[in-house]
Amino acid sequence: MTRPATTVEPTAGPDDARAALHRLRTEVAKAVVGQDAVVTGLVIALLCRGHVLLEGVPGVAKTLLVRTVATALDLDSKRVQFTPDLMPGDVTGSLIFDPRTAAFTFREGPVFTNLLLADEINRTPPKTQSALLEVMEERQVSVEGARRLLPDPFIVAATQNPVEYEGTYPLPEAQLDRFLLKLTVPLPNRDEELGVLRAHHAGFDPRDLGAAGVRPVAGAADLAAARESVGRVHVAEPVLGYIVDLCRATRTAPALELGASPRGATGLLSTAKAWAWLAGRDHVTPDDVKATARPTLRHRLRLRPEVELDGVDMVLDTVLATVPTPR
């Protein structure tokens, strides 16, 4: 049976929706210390219907962060641990033969959720990676000619370990470009790490978010109202030109073999509008574009081998510093 996409009528006003999404940061902090920037990035991805690549060393609470955001937004969440033997049907679902009815029935895979955590996506072979990335783009699963739409909202938060590459299948540039944002999950500073230890010493159990006091502070109606408002955010022609100039500058930067694609430019437009709306403005400024340029573009660029030690963010900083900012 085909599962229809979930449609939610926006019942909350834009100001109420914005206030609810701002409360999300406080709610997530009950379980995850720090990481405010990553929480904001996940909210922007939900507002833009985009997907997120999370990169951080093991043990920085990437999984806990995604689960907590889903709980605070009252969204369904599932997790898939990507391994070398994972098959596409393990992710999307497959037809199962029922001997009692002598018929095949479709068993939904974990992609039928609102927030899917694809843990260590680069540990599975390209065939399974491609199956997930097709679902991300089409937001549907097709089996035997039948289309099964995914729920709405639906985003993928995929994780990568940046320090261990043995036995991995790195995502090629064409597939990385499917992600709206690449967010770096940093190690906590000393005070934040002390906060983590104090919480665990007091009995915090990361498997029981309810006991930690995490409660839904926003829902699908707030997201629907917020998306509608983000769509109405005004972008002046000079700011549109600034976004195009930034992306074109990455294509001619001496340090880069591959610059941002037009999809990167449209992604930067979307994230800048969401950033401006969260800040309480009805128009995008050049500063909004600068604030979202790094997470929106960093994974779409490929450095030349001789400058890999500089890092892509440093190259982006140079581009941002050289492209004239509209007044």
Backbone hydrogen bonds in HBPLUS format (Angstrom, degrees):
<---DONOR---> <-ACCEPTOR-->    atom                        ^
c    i                          cat <-CA-CA->   ^        H-A-AA   ^      H-
h    n   atom  resd res      DA  || num        DHA   H-A  angle D-A-AA Bond
n    s   type  num  typ     dist DA aas  dist angle  dist       angle   num
A0017-ALA N   A0013-GLY O   2.85 MM   4  6.04 158.9  1.89 155.7 162.3     1
A0018-ARG N   A0014-PRO O   2.92 MM   4  6.09 157.3  1.97 144.9 150.8     2
A0019-ALA N   A0015-ASP O   3.00 MM   4  6.20 162.3  2.03 146.8 151.5     3
A0020-ALA N   A0016-ASP O   2.92 MM   4  6.13 155.3  1.98 147.6 154.7     4
A0021-LEU N   A0017-ALA O   2.98 MM   4  6.22 158.3  2.03 150.1 155.3     5
A0022-HIS N   A0018-ARG O   2.95 MM   4  6.20 144.8  2.08 145.9 156.0     6
A0023-ARG N   A0019-ALA O   3.05 MM   4  6.32 141.4  2.20 141.1 151.2     7
A0023-ARG N   A0020-ALA O   3.15 MM   3  5.11 123.6  2.48  92.0 106.2     8
A0024-LEU N   A0021-LEU O   3.22 MM   3  5.09 140.4  2.39  91.6 102.7     9
A0027-GLU N   A0023-ARG O   3.11 MM   4  6.41 158.1  2.16 152.7 159.4    10
A0028-VAL N   A0024-LEU O   2.87 MM   4  6.09 163.0  1.90 160.0 163.4    11
A0029-ALA N   A0025-ARG O   3.12 MM   4  6.25 146.1  2.24 139.1 148.0    12
A0030-LYS N   A0027-GLU O   3.16 MM   3  5.59 158.5  2.21 108.4 115.0    13
A0031-ALA N   A0028-VAL O   3.00 MM   3  5.75 158.3  2.05 121.1 126.8    14
A0032-VAL N   A0028-VAL O   2.88 MM   4  5.93 164.5  1.90 155.0 159.7    15
A0039-VAL N   A0035-GLN O   3.10 MM   4  6.41 158.6  2.15 153.4 159.2    16
A0040-THR N   A0036-ASP O   2.97 MM   4  6.24 162.2  2.00 153.2 157.6    17
A0041-GLY N   A0037-ALA O   2.98 MM   4  6.20 150.2  2.08 139.4 147.8    18
A0042-LEU N   A0038-VAL O   2.96 MM   4  6.28 152.1  2.04 149.8 156.4    19
A0043-VAL N   A0039-VAL O   3.03 MM   4  6.35 154.5  2.09 149.7 156.7    20
A0044-ILE N   A0040-THR O   2.93 MM   4  6.20 159.3  1.97 150.9 156.5    21
A0045-ALA N   A0041-GLY O   2.94 MM   4  6.19 154.4  2.01 144.9 152.0    22
A0046-LEU N   A0042-LEU O   3.03 MM   4  6.31 154.3  2.09 145.0 151.2    23
A0047-LEU N   A0043-VAL O   2.92 MM   4  6.21 152.9  1.99 149.3 157.4    24
A0048-CYS N   A0044-ILE O   2.93 MM   4  6.12 140.8  2.08 145.4 155.9    25
A0049-ARG N   A0045-ALA O   2.88 MM   4  5.74 106.7  2.43 138.7 155.3    26
A0050-GLY N   A0045-ALA O   2.84 MM   5  4.72 164.0  1.87 141.2 144.0    27
A0049-ARG N   A0046-LEU O   3.44 MM   3  5.03 158.4  2.49  93.0  99.1    28
A0180-LEU N   A0051-HIS O   2.83 MM 129  5.26 129.9  2.08 127.7 142.0    29
A0181-LEU N   A0051-HIS O   3.21 MM 130  6.63 160.9  2.25 156.3 161.7    30
A0052-VAL N   A0156-VAL O   2.90 MM 104  6.26 165.3  1.92 165.7 170.1    31
A0158-ALA N   A0052-VAL O   2.86 MM 106  6.28 154.6  1.93 168.0 165.5    32
A0053-LEU N   A0181-LEU O   2.87 MM 128  6.22 157.5  1.92 149.4 156.9    33
A0183-LEU N   A0053-LEU O   2.81 MM 130  6.15 149.0  1.91 155.1 165.7    34
A0054-LEU N   A0158-ALA O   2.62 MM 104  5.89 167.7  1.63 165.3 169.4    35
A0160-GLN N   A0054-LEU O   2.87 MM 106  6.30 139.7  2.03 160.6 168.2    36
A0055-GLU N   A0183-LEU O   2.95 MM 128  6.29 163.0  1.98 163.5 166.7    37
A0185-VAL N   A0055-GLU O   2.80 MM 130  5.86 170.0  1.81 148.8 152.1    38
A0056-GLY N   A0160-GLN O   3.37 MM 104  6.79 157.8  2.42 172.4 174.4    39
A0065-LEU N   A0061-ALA O   2.88 MM   4  5.83 150.8  1.96 138.5 146.7    40
A0066-VAL N   A0062-LYS O   3.16 MM   4  6.45 162.3  2.20 151.4 154.0    41
A0067-ARG N   A0063-THR O   3.05 MM   4  6.29 168.1  2.07 156.4 159.8    42
A0068-THR N   A0064-LEU O   2.90 MM   4  6.00 155.3  1.96 148.2 155.1    43
A0069-VAL N   A0065-LEU O   2.98 MM   4  6.20 160.2  2.02 150.9 155.9    44
A0070-ALA N   A0066-VAL O   3.04 MM   4  6.24 163.0  2.07 150.4 154.9    45
A0071-THR N   A0067-ARG O   2.99 MM   4  6.21 154.3  2.06 143.8 150.9    46
A0072-ALA N   A0068-THR O   2.89 MM   4  6.10 164.6  1.91 153.7 157.6    47
A0073-LEU N   A0069-VAL O   2.99 MM   4  6.13 132.7  2.22 142.5 154.7    48
A0075-LEU N   A0070-ALA O   2.86 MM   5  4.95 175.1  1.86 151.3 152.2    49
A0074-ASP N   A0071-THR O   3.11 MM   3  4.98 159.9  2.15 101.7 107.5    50
A0217-VAL N   A0072-ALA O   2.78 MM 145  5.57 159.4  1.82 146.5 146.0    51
A0218-ALA N   A0072-ALA O   3.36 MM 146  6.68 143.8  2.50 156.8 161.8    52
A0114-ASN N   A0076-ASP O   3.24 MM  38  5.22 141.5  2.40 116.0 127.1    53
A0115-LEU N   A0076-ASP O   3.04 MM  39  6.39 147.8  2.15 151.0 160.8    54
A0078-LYS N   A0115-LEU O   3.22 MM  37  6.65 149.6  2.32 142.1 149.0    55
A0117-LEU N   A0078-LYS O   2.83 MM  39  6.19 171.4  1.83 162.0 164.6    56
A0080-VAL N   A0117-LEU O   2.90 MM  37  6.23 162.5  1.93 172.7 171.6    57
A0119-ASP N   A0080-VAL O   2.87 MM  39  5.96 146.2  1.98 158.2 168.6    58
A0082-PHE N   A0119-ASP O   2.99 MM  37  5.85 165.9  2.01 155.8 160.4    59
A0086-LEU N   A0083-THR O   3.14 MM   3  5.43 169.8  2.16 117.7 119.5    60
A0090-ASP N   A0087-MET O   2.92 MM   3  5.30 139.9  2.08 109.6 121.4    61
A0091-VAL N   A0088-PRO O   3.01 MM   3  5.43 150.4  2.09 109.6 118.5    62
A0092-THR N   A0088-PRO O   2.98 MM   4  6.26 171.1  1.99 161.8 163.3    63
A0093-GLY N   A0089-GLY O   2.90 MM   4  4.75 144.8  2.03 119.0 129.0    64
A0111-VAL N   A0091-VAL O   3.33 MM  20  6.19 149.6  2.43 175.6 167.5    65
A0094-SER N   A0107-ARG O   3.15 MM  13  5.57 139.8  2.32 143.4 150.3    66
A0107-ARG N   A0094-SER O   2.87 MM  13  5.57 177.6  1.87 159.9 159.9    67
A0096-ILE N   A0105-THR O   2.70 MM   9  5.30 167.7  1.72 156.2 159.0    68
A0105-THR N   A0096-ILE O   2.85 MM   9  5.30 163.6  1.88 147.0 149.7    69
A0098-ASP N   A0103-ALA O   2.87 MM   5  5.59 172.6  1.88 157.2 159.6    70
A0101-THR N   A0098-ASP O   3.21 MM   3  5.68 132.2  2.46 109.1 119.5    71
A0102-ALA N   A0098-ASP O   2.75 MM   4  5.60 125.7  2.05 147.6 164.7    72
A0112-PHE N   A0109-GLY O   3.22 MM   3  6.19 173.9  2.23 127.8 129.7    73
A0113-THR N   A0111-VAL O   2.84 MM   2  5.53 129.8  2.10 109.0  93.4    74
A0155-ILE N   A0114-ASN O   2.91 MM  41  6.35 149.8  2.00 153.5 160.5    75
A0116-LEU N   A0155-ILE O   3.03 MM  39  6.41 164.4  2.05 162.3 164.3    76
A0157-ALA N   A0116-LEU O   2.81 MM  41  6.07 170.8  1.82 165.1 166.9    77
A0118-ALA N   A0157-ALA O   2.99 MM  39  6.07 149.4  2.09 126.1 135.9    78
A0159-THR N   A0118-ALA O   2.95 MM  41  6.32 157.7  2.00 151.1 151.9    79
A0123-ARG N   A0120-GLU O   3.00 MM   3  5.72 156.7  2.06 126.2 127.3    80
A0121-ILE N   A0159-THR O   3.09 MM  38  6.19 141.0  2.25 159.7 169.5    81
A0169-TYR N   A0122-ASN O   2.52 MM  47  4.99 165.4  1.54 154.8 160.4    82
A0128-THR N   A0125-PRO O   3.14 MM   3  5.79 124.2  2.47 117.3 128.1    83
A0129-GLN N   A0125-PRO O   3.11 MM   4  6.38 164.3  2.14 153.3 158.1    84
A0130-SER N   A0126-PRO O   2.79 MM   4  5.87 161.8  1.82 151.1 155.3    85
A0131-ALA N   A0127-LYS O   3.19 MM   4  6.43 147.7  2.30 137.0 145.1    86
A0132-LEU N   A0128-THR O   3.19 MM   4  6.49 160.1  2.23 151.5 155.0    87
A0133-LEU N   A0129-GLN O   2.94 MM   4  6.20 163.4  1.97 154.0 159.2    88
A0134-GLU N   A0130-SER O   2.87 MM   4  5.99 144.8  1.99 146.0 154.4    89
A0135-VAL N   A0131-ALA O   3.21 MM   4  6.44 154.8  2.28 140.3 146.6    90
A0136-MET N   A0132-LEU O   2.92 MM   4  6.24 152.1  1.99 148.7 157.2    91
A0137-GLU N   A0133-LEU O   3.13 MM   4  6.31 147.7  2.24 137.7 144.7    92
A0138-GLU N   A0134-GLU O   2.86 MM   4  6.01 173.7  1.86 158.6 160.6    93
A0139-ARG N   A0135-VAL O   2.66 MM   4  4.99 144.0  1.78 137.0 146.0    94
A0150-LEU N   A0139-ARG O   3.27 MM  11  5.62 169.9  2.28 131.5 129.2    95
A0141-VAL N   A0148-ARG O   2.90 MM   7  5.11 155.8  1.96 135.8 143.4    96
A0148-ARG N   A0141-VAL O   2.81 MM   7  5.11 148.7  1.90 144.9 155.4    97
A0143-VAL N   A0146-ALA O   3.06 MM   3  5.36 154.8  2.13 147.0 149.6    98
A0146-ALA N   A0143-VAL O   2.98 MM   3  5.36 166.9  2.00 118.1 121.4    99
A0168-THR N   A0165-TYR O   3.24 MM   3  5.42 141.7  2.40 136.8 128.4   100
A0175-GLN N   A0172-PRO O   2.99 MM   3  5.50 133.6  2.21 110.9 122.9   101
A0176-LEU N   A0172-PRO O   2.95 MM   4  6.26 156.8  2.00 154.3 161.9   102
A0177-ASP N   A0173-GLU O   3.00 MM   4  6.12 147.6  2.10 148.5 155.6   103
A0178-ARG N   A0175-GLN O   3.03 MM   3  5.40 157.9  2.08 108.6 115.7   104
A0179-PHE N   A0176-LEU O   3.05 MM   3  5.74 163.0  2.08 119.5 124.5   105
A0182-LYS N   A0295-PRO O   2.82 MM 113  5.06 154.1  1.89 140.1 148.5   106
A0193-GLU N   A0189-ASN O   2.89 MM   4  6.10 157.9  1.94 156.9 163.5   107
A0194-LEU N   A0190-ARG O   2.91 MM   4  6.18 151.2  2.00 149.1 157.1   108
A0195-GLY N   A0191-ASP O   3.01 MM   4  6.29 148.3  2.11 141.0 149.7   109
A0196-VAL N   A0192-GLU O   3.00 MM   4  6.40 144.9  2.13 143.6 152.9   110
A0197-LEU N   A0193-GLU O   3.05 MM   4  6.37 161.4  2.09 149.0 152.8   111
A0198-ARG N   A0194-LEU O   2.87 MM   4  6.13 159.9  1.91 152.3 158.1   112
A0199-ALA N   A0195-GLY O   3.02 MM   4  6.17 158.2  2.06 144.8 150.3   113
A0200-HIS N   A0196-VAL O   3.06 MM   4  6.35 162.8  2.09 152.3 156.4   114
A0201-HIS N   A0197-LEU O   2.82 MM   4  5.95 156.2  1.88 150.1 157.6   115
A0202-ALA N   A0198-ARG O   2.95 MM   4  6.13 138.6  2.12 140.7 151.3   116
A0204-PHE N   A0199-ALA O   2.96 MM   5  5.44 158.8  2.01 144.6 143.1   117
A0203-GLY N   A0200-HIS O   3.03 MM   3  5.10 158.9  2.08 103.3 109.6   118
A0208-ASP N   A0205-ASP O   2.94 MM   3  5.49 167.3  1.96 122.9 127.1   119
A0212-ALA N   A0209-LEU O   3.06 MM   3  5.00 129.1  2.33  92.9 107.1   120
A0214-VAL N   A0209-LEU O   3.17 MM   5  5.65 161.5  2.20 156.9 151.2   121
A0213-GLY N   A0210-GLY O   3.00 MM   3  5.19 157.1  2.06 105.0 112.1   122
A0222-ASP N   A0219-GLY O   3.11 MM   3  5.36 119.9  2.49 101.6 115.5   123
A0223-LEU N   A0219-GLY O   3.09 MM   4  6.47 157.8  2.14 151.1 157.6   124
A0224-ALA N   A0220-ALA O   2.87 MM   4  6.10 154.5  1.94 147.7 154.7   125
A0225-ALA N   A0221-ALA O   2.98 MM   4  6.21 162.0  2.01 148.1 152.5   126
A0226-ALA N   A0222-ASP O   2.83 MM   4  5.99 155.5  1.89 147.0 154.7   127
A0227-ARG N   A0223-LEU O   2.84 MM   4  6.01 161.2  1.88 150.1 154.6   128
A0228-GLU N   A0224-ALA O   3.12 MM   4  6.31 158.7  2.17 144.6 150.1   129
A0229-SER N   A0225-ALA O   3.08 MM   4  6.34 153.1  2.15 144.2 151.2   130
A0230-VAL N   A0226-ALA O   2.83 MM   4  6.09 158.4  1.87 155.1 161.5   131
A0231-GLY N   A0227-ARG O   3.01 MM   4  6.21 152.9  2.09 147.1 153.6   132
A0232-ARG N   A0229-SER O   3.00 MM   3  5.23 142.3  2.15 102.4 113.5   133
A0233-VAL N   A0230-VAL O   3.11 MM   3  5.32 164.9  2.14 109.7 114.5   134
A0234-HIS N   A0282-ASP O   2.85 MM  48  6.10 166.3  1.87 142.6 137.9   135
A0284-VAL N   A0234-HIS O   2.91 MM  50  6.37 144.4  2.04 165.1 176.5   136
A0239-VAL N   A0236-ALA O   3.06 MM   3  5.39 124.4  2.38 105.6 119.5   137
A0240-LEU N   A0236-ALA O   3.04 MM   4  6.43 155.7  2.10 153.9 161.5   138
A0241-GLY N   A0237-GLU O   2.93 MM   4  6.21 159.0  1.98 153.4 159.1   139
A0242-TYR N   A0238-PRO O   2.92 MM   4  6.15 140.9  2.08 135.5 146.4   140
A0243-ILE N   A0239-VAL O   3.04 MM   4  6.36 155.3  2.10 151.1 155.5   141
A0244-VAL N   A0240-LEU O   3.13 MM   4  6.45 162.4  2.16 150.5 154.9   142
A0245-ASP N   A0241-GLY O   2.85 MM   4  6.05 160.5  1.88 149.0 154.8   143
A0246-LEU N   A0242-TYR O   2.95 MM   4  6.15 156.0  2.00 149.3 155.1   144
A0247-CYS N   A0243-ILE O   3.14 MM   4  6.40 166.6  2.16 150.6 153.5   145
A0248-ARG N   A0244-VAL O   2.88 MM   4  6.08 160.9  1.92 154.6 160.6   146
A0249-ALA N   A0245-ASP O   2.88 MM   4  5.95 144.3  2.01 141.0 150.6   147
A0250-THR N   A0246-LEU O   3.24 MM   4  6.62 140.4  2.41 142.5 151.6   148
A0251-ARG N   A0248-ARG O   3.10 MM   3  5.22 133.6  2.33  97.0 109.6   149
A0252-THR N   A0249-ALA O   3.29 MM   3  5.41 148.6  2.39 100.0 108.7   150
A0256-LEU N   A0253-ALA O   3.10 MM   3  5.56 166.1  2.12 119.2 123.6   151
A0304-ARG N   A0255-ALA O   2.92 MM  49  5.66 158.9  1.96 149.6 146.0   152
A0257-GLU N   A0302-ARG O   2.72 MM  45  5.48 154.3  1.79 156.0 164.8   153
A0258-LEU N   A0302-ARG O   3.35 MM  44  4.93 157.1  2.40 132.1 133.5   154
A0302-ARG N   A0258-LEU O   3.10 MM  44  4.93 156.2  2.16 132.2 134.9   155
A0264-GLY N   A0261-SER O   2.82 MM   3  5.05 126.3  2.11 102.4 117.2   156
A0265-ALA N   A0261-SER O   3.17 MM   4  6.69 143.5  2.31 143.6 154.1   157
A0266-THR N   A0262-PRO O   2.99 MM   4  6.36 158.5  2.04 152.4 156.8   158
A0267-GLY N   A0263-ARG O   2.90 MM   4  6.07 148.3  2.00 140.9 150.4   159
A0268-LEU N   A0264-GLY O   2.90 MM   4  6.12 151.8  1.98 144.0 151.1   160
A0269-LEU N   A0265-ALA O   3.02 MM   4  6.29 151.5  2.11 144.5 152.2   161
A0270-SER N   A0266-THR O   3.06 MM   4  6.29 159.5  2.10 144.7 149.5   162
A0271-THR N   A0267-GLY O   2.94 MM   4  6.20 167.6  1.96 155.8 158.5   163
A0272-ALA N   A0268-LEU O   2.99 MM   4  5.97 155.8  2.05 142.8 149.7   164
A0273-LYS N   A0269-LEU O   3.09 MM   4  6.28 153.5  2.17 145.5 152.2   165
A0274-ALA N   A0270-SER O   3.04 MM   4  6.34 159.5  2.09 149.7 155.2   166
A0275-TRP N   A0271-THR O   2.87 MM   4  6.04 157.3  1.92 146.9 153.4   167
A0276-ALA N   A0272-ALA O   2.94 MM   4  6.10 161.1  1.98 146.0 151.0   168
A0277-TRP N   A0273-LYS O   2.96 MM   4  6.17 159.1  2.00 147.8 153.6   169
A0278-LEU N   A0274-ALA O   2.95 MM   4  6.17 160.8  1.99 150.2 155.1   170
A0279-ALA N   A0275-TRP O   3.06 MM   4  6.29 138.5  2.24 140.5 151.7   171
A0279-ALA N   A0276-ALA O   3.12 MM   3  5.05 125.8  2.42  92.5 106.9   172
A0281-ARG N   A0276-ALA O   3.00 MM   5  5.40 167.1  2.02 150.3 146.9   173
A0280-GLY N   A0277-TRP O   2.92 MM   3  5.06 157.8  1.97 105.9 112.8   174
A0288-ASP N   A0285-THR O   3.00 MM   3  5.28 130.6  2.25 104.4 117.2   175
A0289-VAL N   A0285-THR O   3.36 MM   4  6.83 151.6  2.44 147.0 154.3   176
A0290-LYS N   A0286-PRO O   2.96 MM   4  6.32 158.0  2.01 150.2 156.2   177
A0291-ALA N   A0287-ASP O   2.91 MM   4  6.05 150.9  1.99 143.4 151.1   178
A0292-THR N   A0288-ASP O   3.29 MM   4  6.51 141.1  2.46 141.8 149.7   179
A0293-ALA N   A0289-VAL O   3.00 MM   4  5.90 118.3  2.39 143.7 159.3   180
A0296-THR N   A0292-THR O   3.17 MM   4  6.05 145.1  2.29 144.5 154.5   181
A0297-LEU N   A0293-ALA O   2.92 MM   4  5.80 144.5  2.05 148.5 155.7   182
A0298-ARG N   A0294-ARG O   2.93 MM   4  5.42 159.8  1.97 154.3 156.8   183
A0300-ARG N   A0297-LEU O   2.91 MM   3  5.31 155.5  1.97 117.7 125.9   184
A0307-VAL N   A0304-ARG O   3.03 MM   3  5.73 163.2  2.05 125.0 130.2   185
A0308-GLU N   A0305-PRO O   3.41 MM   3  5.35 173.6  2.42 107.8 108.4   186
A0310-ASP N   A0307-VAL O   2.99 MM   3  5.52 146.1  2.11 112.6 122.2   187
A0311-GLY N   A0308-GLU O   3.26 MM   3  5.60 136.3  2.47 104.3 114.2   188
A0316-LEU N   A0312-VAL O   2.93 MM   4  6.24 157.1  1.98 150.3 156.9   189
A0317-ASP N   A0313-ASP O   2.86 MM   4  6.10 148.4  1.96 142.5 151.2   190
A0318-THR N   A0314-MET O   3.11 MM   4  6.41 148.5  2.21 140.6 148.1   191
A0319-VAL N   A0315-VAL O   3.01 MM   4  6.38 155.5  2.08 148.6 155.2   192
A0320-LEU N   A0316-LEU O   2.87 MM   4  6.12 165.3  1.89 154.8 158.3   193
A0321-ALA N   A0317-ASP O   2.96 MM   4  6.11 140.1  2.12 138.5 149.4   194
A0322-THR N   A0318-THR O   3.04 MM   4  6.21 131.7  2.28 142.2 154.2   195
A0322-THR N   A0319-VAL O   3.17 MM   3  5.24 135.9  2.37  98.0 109.8   196
A0323-VAL N   A0319-VAL O   3.03 MM   4  6.09 156.9  2.08 160.3 163.4   197
